[in-house]
């Protein structure tokens, strides 16, 4: 892996997608849509995670075969650049999210890959996510991500009973489209922001 994490420049998503599809990337590497969901999940999650902890997940915990250090710096820089773009967009007033979704040959937008990437971010810190996931009011916010991008056993990581979405539930989620996932992300982000503000007020009173 690259020594020193580049701060990130412009995110050339076409070039990044091409690298992720190439023989240089390990077979278990994320695609660009998975990666975009993964970065979003990291950003809106309950606690910051260092790049050294999450970059290996992108490559399936194997080593990409960069041609040279320049290529390594460029690709990692694009990943960090996309991360910074999402941070910037979510910090806007009002916040903005422009997910990278793939499109099927028939024109249908594919949302499952992005949902799987987002869930992969949550799975890095299941204990930190558990309060939101197991709460009766906020737990529904991660339900579509489990249904679209997870395996039944993933729920057990968060202390939930393993369950698989029915075919009808999947049909309904797909029919709701990309905007539904975006709304869930905004709500999740707000939940964690409220939690952090509540903890800060509690410390201030002590």
C-alpha positions as a Python dict, from the first residue, in 0.01 Angstrom:
ca = {
    (1, 'X'): (0, 0, 0),
    (2, 'X'): (107, 358, -53),
    (3, 'X'): (328, 517, 211),
    (4, 'X'): (154, 834, 319),
    (5, 'X'): (-207, 900, 223),
    (6, 'X'): (-250, 1167, -47),
    (7, 'X'): (-481, 1449, 55),
    (8, 'X'): (-683, 1396, -260),
    (9, 'X'): (-730, 1589, -579),
    (10, 'X'): (-1015, 1596, -830),
    (11, 'X'): (-1196, 1264, -843),
    (12, 'X'): (-1175, 1132, -1200),
    (13, 'X'): (-1445, 870, -1151),
    (14, 'X'): (-1410, 729, -1503),
    (15, 'X'): (-1040, 662, -1454),
    (16, 'X'): (-1102, 527, -1105),
    (17, 'X'): (-1376, 295, -1232),
    (18, 'X'): (-1148, 171, -1510),
    (19, 'X'): (-873, 89, -1261),
    (20, 'X'): (-1114, -95, -1031),
    (21, 'X'): (-1230, -306, -1327),
    (22, 'X'): (-876, -375, -1448),
    (23, 'X'): (-650, -671, -1378),
    (24, 'X'): (-442, -441, -1156),
    (25, 'X'): (-714, -441, -893),
    (26, 'X'): (-768, -756, -684),
    (27, 'X'): (-1064, -972, -783),
    (28, 'X'): (-1252, -879, -465),
    (29, 'X'): (-1209, -504, -510),
    (30, 'X'): (-1512, -278, -489),
    (31, 'X'): (-1659, -127, -801),
    (32, 'X'): (-1693, 249, -824),
    (33, 'X'): (-2057, 244, -707),
    (34, 'X'): (-1975, 21, -407),
    (35, 'X'): (-1684, 251, -328),
    (36, 'X'): (-1902, 560, -342),
    (37, 'X'): (-2155, 408, -100),
    (38, 'X'): (-1870, 293, 123),
    (39, 'X'): (-1719, 642, 144),
    (40, 'X'): (-2060, 790, 219),
    (41, 'X'): (-2116, 541, 501),
    (42, 'X'): (-1778, 628, 650),
    (43, 'X'): (-1856, 999, 641),
    (44, 'X'): (-2204, 989, 795),
    (45, 'X'): (-2118, 721, 1052),
    (46, 'X'): (-2103, 756, 1430),
    (47, 'X'): (-1726, 796, 1459),
    (48, 'X'): (-1429, 885, 1238),
    (49, 'X'): (-1226, 597, 1094),
    (50, 'X'): (-869, 638, 977),
    (51, 'X'): (-797, 574, 607),
    (52, 'X'): (-541, 312, 708),
    (53, 'X'): (-834, 111, 850),
    (54, 'X'): (-1071, 142, 555),
    (55, 'X'): (-851, 160, 244),
    (56, 'X'): (-770, -216, 260),
    (57, 'X'): (-1144, -293, 253),
    (58, 'X'): (-1171, -132, -91),
    (59, 'X'): (-922, -386, -228),
    (60, 'X'): (-1075, -686, -52),
    (61, 'X'): (-776, -689, 189),
    (62, 'X'): (-537, -770, -97),
    (63, 'X'): (-276, -552, -267),
    (64, 'X'): (-351, -371, -593),
    (65, 'X'): (-83, -397, -861),
    (66, 'X'): (4, -35, -928),
    (67, 'X'): (234, 19, -1224),
    (68, 'X'): (446, 263, -1023),
    (69, 'X'): (432, 510, -737),
    (70, 'X'): (281, 780, -959),
    (71, 'X'): (-15, 558, -1043),
    (72, 'X'): (-53, 456, -678),
    (73, 'X'): (-58, 818, -566),
    (74, 'X'): (-302, 911, -842),
    (75, 'X'): (-554, 634, -765),
    (76, 'X'): (-542, 675, -388),
    (77, 'X'): (-561, 1050, -441),
    (78, 'X'): (-879, 1006, -645),
    (79, 'X'): (-1035, 797, -370),
    (80, 'X'): (-949, 1061, -113),
    (81, 'X'): (-1067, 1329, -354),
    (82, 'X'): (-1407, 1163, -383),
    (83, 'X'): (-1420, 1131, -4),
    (84, 'X'): (-1355, 1505, 30),
    (85, 'X'): (-1617, 1586, -235),
    (86, 'X'): (-1883, 1397, -40),
    (87, 'X'): (-1779, 1571, 283),
    (88, 'X'): (-1805, 1909, 109),
    (89, 'X'): (-2145, 1835, -43),
    (90, 'X'): (-2291, 1709, 284),
    (91, 'X'): (-2163, 2017, 467),
    (92, 'X'): (-2352, 2247, 228),
    (93, 'X'): (-2671, 2421, 337),
    (94, 'X'): (-2885, 2240, 246),
    (95, 'X'): (-2675, 1922, 227),
    (96, 'X'): (-2636, 1756, -112),
    (97, 'X'): (-2566, 1394, -201),
    (98, 'X'): (-2493, 1281, -555),
    (99, 'X'): (-2443, 903, -537),
    (100, 'X'): (-2261, 715, -812),
    (101, 'X'): (-2516, 458, -930),
    (102, 'X'): (-2465, 218, -1218),
    (103, 'X'): (-2723, 166, -1493),
    (104, 'X'): (-2842, -164, -1638),
    (105, 'X'): (-2861, -214, -2017),
    (106, 'X'): (-3237, -159, -1997),
    (107, 'X'): (-3179, 180, -1834),
    (108, 'X'): (-3277, 76, -1482),
    (109, 'X'): (-3068, 239, -1207),
    (110, 'X'): (-2880, -20, -999),
    (111, 'X'): (-2886, 77, -631),
    (112, 'X'): (-2783, -253, -469),
    (113, 'X'): (-2408, -204, -520),
    (114, 'X'): (-2410, 140, -358),
    (115, 'X'): (-2620, 8, -68),
    (116, 'X'): (-2374, -280, -19),
    (117, 'X'): (-2082, -37, -2),
    (118, 'X'): (-2261, 180, 254),
    (119, 'X'): (-2331, -128, 466),
    (120, 'X'): (-1965, -233, 442),
    (121, 'X'): (-1876, 96, 612),
    (122, 'X'): (-2122, 32, 895),
    (123, 'X'): (-1983, -322, 936),
    (124, 'X'): (-1642, -175, 1019),
    (125, 'X'): (-1785, -41, 1348),
    (126, 'X'): (-2095, -250, 1427),
    (127, 'X'): (-2086, -170, 1800),
    (128, 'X'): (-2082, 203, 1730),
    (129, 'X'): (-2374, 168, 1485),
    (130, 'X'): (-2574, -66, 1711),
    (131, 'X'): (-2762, 208, 1906),
    (132, 'X'): (-2911, 345, 1583),
    (133, 'X'): (-2974, 4, 1426),
    (134, 'X'): (-3144, -146, 1732),
    (135, 'X'): (-3357, 157, 1821),
    (136, 'X'): (-3725, 105, 1736),
    (137, 'X'): (-3753, 447, 1573),
    (138, 'X'): (-3423, 480, 1387),
    (139, 'X'): (-3355, 113, 1314),
    (140, 'X'): (-3564, 129, 997),
    (141, 'X'): (-3312, 366, 840),
    (142, 'X'): (-3060, 89, 779),
    (143, 'X'): (-3321, -171, 680),
    (144, 'X'): (-3303, -96, 305),
    (145, 'X'): (-2925, -131, 314),
    (146, 'X'): (-2954, -473, 477),
    (147, 'X'): (-3217, -576, 225),
    (148, 'X'): (-3046, -446, -89),
    (149, 'X'): (-2679, -493, -12),
    (150, 'X'): (-2636, -733, 276),
    (151, 'X'): (-2649, -1100, 361),
    (152, 'X'): (-2884, -1231, 634),
    (153, 'X'): (-2590, -1294, 866),
    (154, 'X'): (-2482, -929, 843),
    (155, 'X'): (-2769, -834, 1071),
    (156, 'X'): (-2622, -1048, 1348),
    (157, 'X'): (-2317, -818, 1360),
    (158, 'X'): (-2547, -548, 1497),
    (159, 'X'): (-2726, -774, 1743),
    (160, 'X'): (-3027, -833, 1517),
    (161, 'X'): (-3192, -1158, 1417),
    (162, 'X'): (-3069, -1285, 1079),
    (163, 'X'): (-3344, -1228, 826),
    (164, 'X'): (-3360, -1216, 450),
    (165, 'X'): (-3575, -970, 258),
    (166, 'X'): (-3864, -1125, 70),
    (167, 'X'): (-3891, -1089, -306),
    (168, 'X'): (-4182, -847, -261),
    (169, 'X'): (-3984, -632, -14),
    (170, 'X'): (-3697, -616, -260),
    (171, 'X'): (-3933, -518, -541),
    (172, 'X'): (-4077, -236, -331),
    (173, 'X'): (-3733, -105, -235),
    (174, 'X'): (-3612, -103, -594),
    (175, 'X'): (-3934, 70, -700),
    (176, 'X'): (-3873, 350, -448),
    (177, 'X'): (-3554, 428, -633),
    (178, 'X'): (-3230, 610, -552),
    (179, 'X'): (-3395, 905, -377),
    (180, 'X'): (-3516, 675, -103),
    (181, 'X'): (-3159, 573, -14),
    (182, 'X'): (-3048, 936, -20),
    (183, 'X'): (-3326, 1030, 222),
    (184, 'X'): (-3214, 749, 454),
    (185, 'X'): (-2856, 876, 445),
    (186, 'X'): (-2965, 1229, 536),
    (187, 'X'): (-3171, 1094, 826),
    (188, 'X'): (-2883, 873, 950),
    (189, 'X'): (-2645, 1168, 935),
    (190, 'X'): (-2886, 1382, 1134),
    (191, 'X'): (-2930, 1110, 1397),
    (192, 'X'): (-2557, 1089, 1464),
    (193, 'X'): (-2523, 1468, 1467),
    (194, 'X'): (-2800, 1487, 1729),
    (195, 'X'): (-2624, 1219, 1935),
    (196, 'X'): (-2296, 1408, 1927),
    (197, 'X'): (-2462, 1735, 2025),
    (198, 'X'): (-2641, 1560, 2311),
    (199, 'X'): (-2312, 1417, 2442),
    (200, 'X'): (-2147, 1759, 2418),
    (201, 'X'): (-2430, 1920, 2617),
    (202, 'X'): (-2402, 1648, 2881),
    (203, 'X'): (-2027, 1705, 2918),
    (204, 'X'): (-2086, 2079, 2941),
    (205, 'X'): (-2321, 2032, 3236),
    (206, 'X'): (-2087, 1807, 3427),
}
